[in-house]
Amino acid sequence: MGGIVITGGPGTGKTTLIEKMTGQEYTLVPEAARIALSTGKRRQKILSRNQIALAAKIHDIQLQQHKSVTNKHLLDRSPVDPIAYVEADGKKPTRKMLRTAKEYRPEMVFLLAPLKTYKNDAIRTEDEKTAQKIHEQIRQVYTRLGHRIIEVPDLGSVEKRADFVKRKIKEFRLANEARLNSV
């Protein structure tokens, strides 16, 4: 597994940013939670009564998605995110989820700051306070697992955010290339 993770709490603009960046340079790996929540007979909430079962389903979808991920893939979340959701709900993640998250090493992790205006949709049903709680838990879990997070501020437009992320990716890769060449 690898890829470039775009993460953040609900309503931070992840999907919009990834859609803007997907195309010639990058391939999208869609958010597993949206897949999990849009399948089945009943709609579920992202923080549901059976949070562990939902997180395990999301985790399994991610494992399948990430089998062929390269540094050309933008991931709408990663196997780390379900742990944050479970913990934000006051529960403990499964051993399988923890093991996968500890082993997961993406090329980069971008944490999108909450947007000034929070909006719900058919899948994102959390209120703003819950969304902020999830966002902070995501930050804590990635940090606890040793990931270096690159904060992406609300720059006023998706274009500016995309430019910011692309610039950071380029800087990171150039620095790695220079480091490898100096060895």
Order of alpha helices (4+ residues) and beta strands (2+ residues): beta-alpha-beta-alpha-alpha-beta-alpha-alpha-beta-alpha-beta-alpha
